[in-house]
Amino acid sequence: MNTAIWIVQILLAFVFGMVGIGKLTQPREKLQEKMKWVEDFSARTLKGIGALELLAAIGLVLPALTGILPTLTPLAAAGLILTMIGAMITHIRRREMGMLIPNIILLLMGTFVVYGRLIVVPL
């Protein structure tokens, strides 16, 4: 089970790390070409979301690898669950129902990590 949790942690870290870096490095206009929901948020808010995603990606892996504050790993996953709830609310408000599927998958992956790291195989 530990291996499965690690795989999900790494996948989540990769996805959110890449997305977070993209939001931090690309201008709002460029992001808006690929993600229509961006028009609902200021450039500053998008940078904040990107920073939180990148920090959560680091928090999914680094504390567990180093053994330094490993309780941060399930907390990072919980933060991503909250991020996905916010994303789902945004997509529902915009009537972008097709975008809910990736959000739900990522939310479930985050839930798996939280449950796995708090209950099944605590760090």
FENUR-V348244 format. One record per run of one state. SS is the DSSP state (h for helix, s for strand, l for the rest). FROM is the first residue (numbers start at 1). TO is the last residue. If there is no record, write none. Layout:
ss=(SS;SS)
from=(FROM;FROM)
to=(TO;TO)
//
This chain:
ss=(l;h;l;h;l;h;l;h;l;h;l;h;l)
from=(1;2;26;28;35;36;41;43;67;71;94;97;121)
to=(1;25;27;34;35;40;42;66;70;93;96;120;123)
//
